[in-house]
């Protein structure tokens, strides 16, 4: 057998790990369906096909332990029926968990996990099937034998060629002096008149028991077969019955998917259009490493910077030579190039986009398991699965979304008794939804549970020293609810395996801030809670508003700016520790990025700009010195050696070579809010780290 090179083998293993996760997800989904419809044989056949594919793929990359376990499970799932105390759905769940743990072990090159839980369930299933058969069959009826999918396919193929298929049971003579050789002797005898499709025990195995089962395809009669099997002193008795495949069994069309190597899966898709599109790729799909797409996107970003440089040069040329006829031709060429570049950018961005369904698919199993551990009844509804999002963002929000959903089950949904007492259905409902709004992705997690008790949150905050009594008395409901996102804060009355440790919602906020997103909370006592996650569609290229603070250039995403207002220093007032501005009859809290100037330096009538930004469910004002206009920016990440503050999330380079720093608005709001609890700051002073970033970029600011 030809061995793959190390590089080729590594590539195939990477592909295997990717496709195996899809197979495990399908296994979980089918097990959930089977739990609701335990007698649906089509679901069982779907599970067997999934396990069969996993068996072949794992064998192709050399993961023989996984392949052997999948083979054992595949054979066990071929039983006609199981007793009531054996749940095929539970076998599916346990197998998915075990397979997943084995994949992790293979990927990390650690010891394989214990697979005894799956094997015990498989043995229990086989025992129940055997006892069921024993109670319904006569002693002369051949014992039930599980023929594999390949063996049944071979038998069907022989039948289409006009042959008859028989199940032969050859009973070994009790006085036989060489029982181990009995199988080979019988096989040699019948092979002259029949094709041996399958045998039990298989070739090379020591004989276990007192009989040999053969699946034969032949044009001869039953009598001729029995005559061949009756070998003196070796076979005492032989029975022969024609095989009739029941309608519930898989047809050749259903079993089209034969065992292929993982290498073939790179170029060949499934020809059966009725198969689940989520697990079997079509021939038109091409798997590409995300890093390659990132490289292309980075080159597009460089082209956008080049476009800005060209536009800057053309504007300078037009200013110097306003009557030159070439100016119009340059402008036309620049407009054409800009249109093509915009189309290229959108096309590359679409390549990175994947449906949110890839993330949502993991939650039905998680909700089911969490609800069982909490002794609750919970239904999950999912909408907006086709909404697209950048793949890197999709991976990043998996953890925070998992925390929110688990909290909804453990904290939000009441027990069945509580719900019925409140006039609600015994089963609670959690809804996952995703949709686009402007250039943002909105992901909502809502439940119809008890809601968040604002007074309980306030009391817990005071008891834990998060807020003082006086401060808590002045806080609005939204500010009190914001406490649940503080590190270590939890309203759980007791610590369980699932909740109460104060870990979770603070992770949600920190991850969303890192992704330049926000999380909002809506709750109504007795009616339920809704978490709303707002994310940019991509982290690579943004429309931004540029402004200056203390002669330094900054930018914020344009979609966060609701409006721009002009004001004078004399228009600003203080309420508690906040600077505020009365804007059209409403009080707008203000934040300064720079230091507040002394009145004797600029006077009370000095003009300033206020950027009114939408943050979470409220509006805040950002005081800046001057505006520089709008620009499409290619975001460049900054490492810790370049910049040491979390108030800046990245940088970009303008067409004239200037560096602009992109403000991390969620971090700014958090820092400013935290500072107000101890003192009244005059500004956040985006200075030291930003100067280091500009210097590290090697261009003028």
C-alpha positions in Angstrom: 0.0 0.0 0.0 1.3 3.4 -1.0 2.0 5.6 2.0 1.2 9.3 2.0 4.1 11.7 2.5 4.3 13.5 5.8 3.0 16.8 4.3 0.2 15.0 2.4 -0.7 13.0 5.5 -0.9 16.1 7.6 -3.1 17.8 5.1 -5.4 14.8 5.0 -5.6 14.6 8.8 -6.5 18.3 9.0 -9.3 17.7 6.5 -10.4 14.6 8.5 -10.7 16.7 11.7 -12.8 19.2 9.9 -15.2 16.8 8.3 -15.3 14.6 11.4 -16.7 17.6 13.4 -19.5 17.9 10.8 -20.2 14.2 11.1 -20.4 14.4 14.9 -22.8 17.3 14.6 -25.0 15.3 12.3 -24.8 12.4 14.8 -26.0 14.7 17.6 -28.8 16.1 15.5 -30.0 12.6 14.5 -29.9 11.4 18.1 -32.1 14.4 19.1 -34.6 13.4 16.4 -34.5 9.8 17.4 -35.1 10.8 21.1 -38.4 12.4 19.9 -39.2 9.6 17.4 -37.6 6.4 18.8 -39.2 4.1 16.2 -38.2 6.1 13.1 -36.0 3.6 11.2 -35.0 6.2 8.7 -33.3 8.2 11.4 -31.5 5.0 12.6 -30.3 4.4 9.0 -29.1 8.0 8.9 -27.1 7.5 12.1 -25.6 4.3 10.6 -24.5 6.1 7.5 -22.9 8.8 9.5 -21.0 6.2 11.7 -20.1 4.3 8.6 -18.5 7.4 7.0 -16.6 8.2 10.2 -15.4 4.6 10.2 -14.0 4.8 6.7 -12.5 8.2 7.0 -10.8 7.5 10.3 -9.3 4.3 8.9 -8.0 6.2 5.9 -5.9 8.5 8.1 -4.7 5.7 10.4 -6.9 6.3 13.4 -7.7 2.6 13.8 -9.1 2.7 17.4 -11.8 5.2 16.3 -12.5 3.2 13.1 -12.9 0.0 15.1 -15.2 1.5 17.6 -17.3 3.0 14.8 -17.4 -0.4 13.1 -18.7 -2.0 16.3 -21.4 0.7 16.7 -22.4 0.4 13.0 -23.0 -3.4 13.3 -24.9 -2.9 16.5 -27.3 -0.4 14.9 -28.3 -3.0 12.3 -30.4 -4.9 14.8 -34.1 -5.2 13.8 -35.4 -4.1 17.2 -34.2 -3.4 20.8 -35.9 -3.8 24.1 -37.5 -0.8 25.8 -34.6 -0.4 28.3 -32.1 0.2 25.5 -32.3 3.7 24.0 -30.7 4.1 20.6 -30.8 7.8 21.1 -28.7 7.5 24.2 -26.2 5.3 22.4 -26.0 8.0 19.7 -25.3 10.7 22.3 -22.7 8.7 24.2 -21.0 7.7 20.9 -20.9 11.4 19.8 -19.3 12.4 23.1 -16.8 9.5 23.0 -15.9 10.1 19.3 -15.4 13.8 20.1 -13.1 13.0 23.0 -11.1 10.7 20.8 -10.7 13.3 18.1 -9.4 15.8 20.7 -6.9 13.1 21.8 -5.8 12.4 18.3 -5.4 16.1 17.5 -3.4 16.8 20.7 -1.6 13.5 20.6 -2.6 12.5 24.1 -3.9 9.2 25.5 -7.3 8.1 24.1 -10.3 8.3 26.4 -12.1 5.3 27.8 -14.7 4.0 25.3 -16.3 1.4 27.7 -19.5 3.5 28.0 -20.2 3.0 24.3 -19.1 -0.6 24.3 -21.3 -1.4 27.3 -24.4 0.1 25.6 -23.6 -1.7 22.4 -23.3 -5.0 24.3 -26.6 -4.3 26.1 -28.3 -3.6 22.8 -26.9 -6.8 21.3 -28.0 -8.8 24.3 -31.5 -7.4 24.2 -31.8 -8.2 20.5 -30.6 -11.7 21.1 -33.0 -12.4 23.9 -35.8 -11.0 21.8 -34.9 -13.3 19.0 -34.7 -16.3 21.3 -38.2 -15.7 22.6 -39.7 -15.6 19.1 -37.8 -18.1 17.0 -38.0 -21.9 17.1 -34.8 -23.9 17.9 -34.4 -24.8 14.2 -34.6 -21.1 13.0 -31.2 -19.7 12.2 -29.9 -17.2 14.7 -30.1 -13.5 13.7 -26.9 -12.4 12.1 -26.0 -8.8 11.5 -24.7 -8.4 7.9 -22.8 -5.2 7.2 -23.9 -2.7 4.7 -21.2 -3.9 2.2 -22.3 -7.5 2.6 -26.0 -6.6 1.9 -24.9 -4.5 -1.1 -23.0 -7.5 -2.5 -26.0 -9.7 -1.9 -28.3 -7.3 -3.7 -25.8 -7.1 -6.6 -25.8 -10.9 -6.9 -29.6 -10.9 -7.0 -29.7 -8.4 -9.8 -27.5 -10.8 -11.8 -30.1 -13.5 -11.4 -28.6 -15.4 -8.5 -30.4 -16.5 -5.3 -29.0 -15.5 -1.9 -29.1 -18.0 0.9 -28.2 -17.9 4.6 -26.5 -21.2 5.5 -26.0 -22.4 9.1 -23.5 -25.2 9.4 -23.5 -26.8 12.8 -20.2 -28.3 13.8 -20.1 -31.9 14.9 -19.6 -32.0 18.7 -17.0 -34.8 18.1 -15.1 -32.8 15.4 -11.4 -33.1 16.0 -10.5 -29.8 14.3 -13.3 -27.2 14.9 -11.0 -24.3 14.2 -10.5 -25.6 10.6 -14.2 -26.2 10.1 -14.9 -22.9 8.5 -12.2 -23.2 5.9 -13.3 -26.7 5.1 -16.9 -25.7 4.6 -15.9 -22.6 2.5 -13.8 -24.8 0.3 -16.7 -27.2 -0.2 -19.3 -24.7 -1.2 -17.1 -22.3 -3.2 -17.3 -24.7 -6.2 -21.1 -24.0 -6.6 -21.6 -20.6 -4.8 -20.1 -17.2 -4.2 -19.4 -16.6 -0.6 -20.6 -13.1 0.1 -19.9 -13.2 3.9 -19.2 -15.5 6.7 -19.4 -15.6 10.5 -16.9 -16.0 12.1 -14.9 -14.1 9.6 -11.8 -15.5 7.8 -8.8 -15.8 10.0 -10.7 -15.7 13.3 -10.8 -18.6 15.7 -14.2 -20.3 15.7 -16.4 -19.2 18.7 -19.5 -21.3 19.3 -20.8 -24.4 17.6 -22.0 -23.1 14.2 -20.8 -21.3 11.1 -23.0 -18.8 9.2 -22.5 -18.2 5.5 -24.2 -15.8 3.1 -24.1 -17.4 -0.3 -25.1 -16.3 -3.8 -25.7 -19.1 -6.3 -27.8 -20.4 -9.1 -27.9 -23.9 -7.5 -30.7 -25.3 -5.3 -30.9 -25.5 -1.6 -30.4 -29.2 -1.6 -27.1 -28.9 -3.6 -25.8 -26.4 -1.0 -26.7 -28.6 2.0 -25.1 -31.6 0.3 -21.9 -29.6 -0.1 -21.9 -28.5 3.5 -22.4 -31.9 5.1 -18.8 -32.9 5.6 -18.5 -36.2 7.6 -17.0 -35.8 11.2 -16.9 -32.0 10.7 -20.4 -30.7 10.1 -23.2 -32.6 11.8 -26.2 -30.6 10.4 -26.7 -27.8 7.9 -29.8 -25.6 7.3 -30.4 -23.3 4.3 -32.9 -20.4 4.0 -33.3 -17.9 1.2 -32.6 -14.3 2.3 -35.4 -11.8 1.8 -34.4 -8.2 2.6 -37.2 -6.5 4.4 -38.5 -3.1 3.2 -37.1 -1.4 6.3 -33.6 -2.4 5.3 -31.5 -0.1 3.3 -31.9 -0.2 -0.5 -28.9 0.0 -2.8 -29.9 3.7 -3.5 -29.8 4.5 0.2 -26.4 2.7 0.6 -24.7 4.4 -2.4 -22.0 6.0 -0.3 -19.2 3.4 -0.3 -16.1 3.6 1.7 -13.7 6.2 0.2 -10.4 7.5 1.4 -10.2 10.9 2.9 -8.0 11.9 -0.1 -10.8 11.3 -2.5 -13.1 13.5 -0.4 -11.0 16.5 -1.4 -12.2 16.4 -5.0 -15.3 14.2 -5.1 -18.7 15.3 -3.6 -21.8 13.3 -3.0 -23.8 12.7 -6.2 -27.0 12.1 -4.3 -28.8 15.5 -4.1 -31.2 14.2 -1.4 -28.5 13.8 1.2 -28.1 16.4 3.9 -26.2 19.3 2.4 -24.6 20.1 5.7 -22.6 16.9 6.0 -21.9 15.9 2.4 -20.2 18.4 0.2 -21.2 18.7 -3.4 -18.7 18.6 -6.3 -18.8 22.4 -6.6 -17.4 23.0 -3.1 -13.7 23.7 -2.6 -12.1 23.6 0.8 -9.6 26.4 1.2 -7.5 27.2 4.2 -8.8 30.4 5.9 -5.2 31.7 6.1 -5.1 31.8 2.3 -8.2 33.9 2.2 -6.8 36.2 4.9 -3.7 36.7 2.7 -5.9 37.7 -0.3 -7.9 40.0 2.0 -4.7 41.6 3.3 -3.6 42.3 -0.3 -7.0 43.9 -1.0 -6.4 46.1 2.0 -3.1 47.1 0.6 -4.8 48.0 -2.7 -7.3 50.2 -0.8 -4.4 52.0 0.8 -2.9 52.4 -2.6 -6.2 53.8 -3.9 -6.2 56.4 -1.1 -2.7 57.4 -2.1 -3.7 57.7 -5.7 -6.7 59.8 -4.8 -4.5 62.1 -2.7 -2.1 62.5 -5.5 -4.8 63.3 -8.0 -6.4 65.9 -5.7 -3.0 67.5 -5.4 -2.5 67.4 -9.1 -5.9 68.9 -9.7 -5.2 71.7 -7.3 -1.9 72.6 -9.0 -3.2 72.2 -12.6 -6.9 72.8 -12.5 -7.1 73.4 -16.3 -5.1 70.5 -17.5 -7.3 68.2 -19.7 -5.6 65.1 -18.3 -7.2 65.8 -14.9 -10.6 64.5 -16.1 -9.0 61.4 -17.6 -7.2 60.7 -14.4 -10.5 61.1 -12.5 -12.3 58.7 -14.8 -9.6 56.1 -14.5 -9.6 56.5 -10.7 -13.4 56.1 -10.5 -13.2 52.9 -12.6 -10.4 51.5 -10.5 -12.4 52.3 -7.3 -15.5 50.5 -8.6 -13.5 47.4 -9.5 -11.7 47.4 -6.2 -14.9 47.8 -4.3 -16.4 44.7 -6.1 -13.2 42.8 -5.4 -13.4 43.7 -1.7 -17.0 42.6 -1.5 -16.2 39.3 -3.3 -13.3 38.4 -1.0 -15.4 39.3 2.1 -18.2 37.0 0.9 -15.7 34.1 0.7 -15.0 34.6 4.4 -18.7 34.7 5.2 -20.4 31.6 6.6 -24.0 31.1 7.8 -24.6 31.4 11.5 -26.2 28.0 11.2 -22.7 26.5 11.7 -22.7 27.9 15.2 -26.4 27.4 16.0 -26.3 23.7 15.2 -24.4 22.9 18.4 -27.0 24.3 20.8 -29.9 21.8 20.5 -27.7 19.0 22.1 -26.3 21.4 24.7 -29.8 22.7 25.7 -31.0 19.2 26.0 -28.2 18.0 28.3 -28.3 21.2 30.4 -32.0 20.9 30.9 -31.7 17.3 31.9 -29.1 18.2 34.6 -31.4 21.0 35.8 -34.5 18.8 35.8 -36.3 21.2 33.5 -38.2 21.0 30.3 -36.8 23.3 27.6 -37.5 23.7 23.9 -35.1 25.5 21.6 -36.3 27.5 18.6 -33.8 28.7 16.0 -34.3 31.4 13.3 -32.1 33.3 11.0 -29.7 30.4 10.4 -28.8 31.6 6.9 -27.5 35.0 8.2 -23.9 35.3 7.1 -20.9 36.4 9.3 -17.2 36.5 9.0 -15.8 33.1 9.9 -13.3 34.5 12.5 -16.1 36.3 14.3 -18.3 33.2 14.2 -15.6 31.2 16.0 -15.0 34.1 18.5 -18.6 34.4 19.7 -19.1 30.6 20.2 -17.9 30.8 23.9 -20.0 33.9 24.9 -23.1 32.6 23.2 -22.6 29.3 25.0 -22.5 31.1 28.4 -25.7 33.0 27.6 -27.6 29.9 26.5 -26.6 27.9 29.5 -27.5 30.8 31.8 -30.9 30.9 30.1 -31.5 27.3 30.9 -30.1 27.3 34.5 -31.2 30.8 35.6 -33.9 31.9 33.2 -36.3 29.0 32.7 -38.3 27.9 35.8 -39.0 24.4 36.8 -42.1 22.8 35.4 -44.0 23.2 38.7 -43.1 26.9 38.9 -44.2 27.5 35.4 -47.5 25.7 35.8 -48.2 27.7 39.0 -47.6 30.9 37.1 -49.9 29.8 34.3 -47.2 29.0 31.8 -46.6 25.8 29.8 -44.5 23.3 31.7 -41.8 23.5 29.0 -39.9 26.7 28.7 -38.7 28.1 25.4 -35.3 29.5 24.4 -35.1 31.3 21.1 -31.9 31.9 19.0 -32.1 34.5 16.3 -29.7 36.2 14.0 -30.1 39.0 11.4 -28.3 41.9 9.8 -28.9 45.5 10.8 -27.1 48.1 8.7 -23.5 46.7 8.7 -23.8 44.8 11.9 -24.8 41.3 12.9 -27.4 41.0 15.6 -27.6 37.7 17.6 -30.4 37.5 20.1 -30.9 34.9 22.8 -34.3 35.2 24.5 -36.3 33.0 27.0 -39.8 33.0 28.4 -38.6 32.4 32.0 -38.8 34.4 35.2 -36.7 37.4 34.1 -33.9 39.0 36.1 -34.9 40.3 39.5 -33.5 43.9 39.5 -33.9 44.2 43.3 -32.0 40.9 43.9 -29.2 42.1 41.6 -29.0 45.4 43.5 -28.9 43.6 46.9 -26.3 41.2 45.8 -24.2 44.1 44.4 -24.3 45.9 47.8 -23.6 42.7 49.7 -20.6 41.9 47.6 -19.3 45.5 47.8 -19.6 46.1 44.1 -21.7 49.2 44.7 -22.5 51.3 47.8 -25.9 51.9 49.3 -26.0 55.6 48.2 -24.8 54.8 44.7 -27.2 51.9 44.3 -30.1 54.2 45.3 -29.3 56.5 42.4 -28.8 53.8 39.8 -31.4 53.2 37.1 -32.6 49.7 36.4 -30.4 49.4 33.3 -27.4 50.4 35.4 -28.2 47.9 38.0 -28.7 45.1 35.4 -25.3 46.0 34.1 -23.8 44.7 37.3 -24.3 41.1 36.2 -21.5 41.6 33.7 -19.0 42.4 36.4 -16.4 39.7 37.1 -17.4 37.2 39.8 -21.0 38.5 40.0 -23.8 35.9 40.2 -27.3 35.8 41.5 -27.4 32.0 41.9 -28.4 30.9 45.4 -26.2 27.9 45.3 -23.2 26.7 43.3 -23.9 23.8 40.9 -22.0 22.1 38.1 -23.7 24.6 35.7 -24.0 27.9 37.4 -23.3 30.0 40.5 -19.5 30.4 40.2 -19.7 33.9 38.8 -18.0 32.9 35.6 -19.7 33.6 32.3 -21.3 36.9 31.6 -18.1 38.9 32.3 -16.5 36.7 29.7 -19.3 37.6 27.3 -18.7 41.3 27.7 -14.9 41.1 27.5 -15.1 39.0 24.3 -17.6 41.3 22.7 -15.5 44.4 23.5 -12.5 42.7 22.0 -14.5 42.1 18.8 -15.6 45.8 18.8 -19.2 44.7 19.7 -21.6 45.2 22.5 -24.1 43.2 24.5 -27.5 44.5 25.7 -29.9 43.1 28.2 -33.7 43.4 28.2 -35.7 41.7 31.0 -39.3 41.7 32.2 -40.3 40.1 35.5 -42.2 36.9 34.9 -42.0 37.2 31.2 -38.4 36.5 30.3 -35.0 37.9 29.3 -33.3 38.8 26.0 -29.6 39.2 25.4 -28.7 41.1 22.2 -25.2 40.8 20.8 -24.2 43.4 18.2 -21.1 42.7 16.1 -19.5 44.2 13.0 -19.8 42.0 10.0 -16.0 41.9 9.6 -13.0 43.1 11.5 -10.9 43.8 8.4 -12.2 46.9 6.7 -14.5 49.6 8.2 -16.1 52.9 7.3 -14.8 55.3 9.9 -15.1 58.9 11.2 -11.8 60.6 11.7 -11.3 63.2 14.4 -8.5 64.9 16.4 -7.9 65.0 20.2 -4.9 67.1 21.4 -3.5 67.2 17.8 -3.5 63.4 17.5 -5.6 61.5 14.9 -8.2 58.9 15.9 -11.1 57.1 14.3 -14.3 55.3 15.4 -16.6 53.1 13.3 -19.1 55.3 11.4 -22.1 53.1 12.2 -21.7 53.9 15.9 -22.2 57.7 15.4 -25.8 58.8 15.6 -25.1 62.5 15.0 -22.5 65.2 15.5 -23.3 68.3 17.6 -21.4 71.6 18.2 -21.2 73.0 21.7 -19.2 75.5 23.9 -17.5 74.7 27.1 -20.0 76.9 28.8 -22.8 74.6 27.6 -21.4 71.7 29.6 -22.6 71.0 33.2 -21.9 68.5 35.9 -24.5 66.0 37.3 -22.8 64.0 40.2 -19.5 63.0 38.6 -20.7 63.2 34.9 -20.2 66.0 32.5 -23.5 66.4 30.6 -24.9 68.4 27.7 -28.6 69.2 27.3 -29.3 68.2 23.7 -32.9 68.8 22.4 -34.4 68.6 25.9 -32.5 65.4 26.8 -29.5 65.1 29.1 -26.5 63.5 27.3 -23.6 62.1 29.4 -20.2 63.2 28.0 -16.8 61.6 27.9 -13.5 63.3 27.2 -10.6 61.5 25.4 -8.2 64.3 26.2 -7.5 66.5 29.1 -10.0 69.3 29.9 -8.4 72.6 29.1 -8.1 75.4 31.7 -10.7 78.2 31.2 -8.0 80.8 31.2 -6.4 79.0 28.2 -9.4 78.8 25.9 -12.2 80.6 27.6 -15.8 79.4 28.3 -16.9 80.1 24.7 -14.4 77.7 23.1 -16.1 75.6 20.4 -15.9 71.8 20.5 -17.5 68.9 18.7 -19.6 66.2 20.4 -20.0 62.8 18.7 -23.2 61.3 19.8 -22.6 57.5 19.8 -25.0 54.6 20.3 -23.7 52.3 23.0 -25.7 49.4 24.2 -29.2 50.8 24.9 -28.1 54.4 25.6 -26.5 57.4 24.0 -23.2 59.0 25.1 -21.3 62.0 23.9 -17.7 61.9 22.9 -15.9 65.3 23.2 -13.3 65.8 20.4 -11.3 68.8 19.3 -11.8 68.7 15.5 -13.2 66.5 12.7 -11.2 65.1 9.8 -13.9 63.5 7.7 -14.9 60.0 6.7 -12.6 57.3 5.4 -12.5 53.6 4.5 -9.9 52.1 6.8 -8.0 48.8 6.6 -7.5 47.7 10.2 -4.1 46.6 11.2 -3.7 44.7 14.5 -1.3 46.1 17.1 0.6 43.7 19.4 1.4 44.3 23.1 4.9 45.5 22.3 3.6 48.3 20.1 0.8 49.6 22.3 0.0 48.9 26.0 -3.6 50.2 26.3 -6.9 48.5 25.6 -8.5 51.8 24.6 -7.1 51.3 21.1 -8.2 48.3 19.1 -6.1 48.8 15.9 -4.5 51.2 13.5 -4.6 52.1 9.9 -2.5 54.1 7.4 -4.1 56.9 5.3 -3.2 57.7 1.7 -0.8 60.4 2.7 1.1 58.1 5.1 -0.4 59.3 8.3 -1.3 56.7 11.0 -4.8 56.8 12.5 -5.6 54.9 15.7 -8.9 53.2 16.0 -10.6 53.8 19.3 -12.1 50.8 21.1 -15.4 52.4 22.2 -16.6 49.6 24.6 -13.3 49.8 26.5 -13.4 53.6 26.6 -17.0 53.5 28.0 -16.0 50.9 30.6 -12.9 52.7 31.7 -14.7 56.0 31.9 -17.6 54.5 33.9 -15.2 52.8 36.3 -13.2 56.0 36.8 -16.4 57.9 37.7 -17.0 55.6 40.7 -13.9 56.8 42.4 -13.3 60.3 41.1 -14.4 62.8 38.5 -11.8 62.5 35.7 -11.1 65.4 33.4 -10.4 62.9 30.5 -9.0 59.5 29.6 -5.7 60.8 28.2 -5.2 58.7 25.1 -1.5 59.6 25.0 1.4 57.4 26.1 0.5 54.1 24.5 -0.8 55.9 21.3 2.5 57.8 20.9 4.3 54.5 21.1 2.0 53.1 18.4 2.6 56.0 16.1 6.4 55.8 16.7 6.4 52.0 16.1 4.6 52.5 12.8 7.5 54.5 11.6 5.5 57.2 9.9 4.5 60.7 10.8 1.4 61.3 12.8 
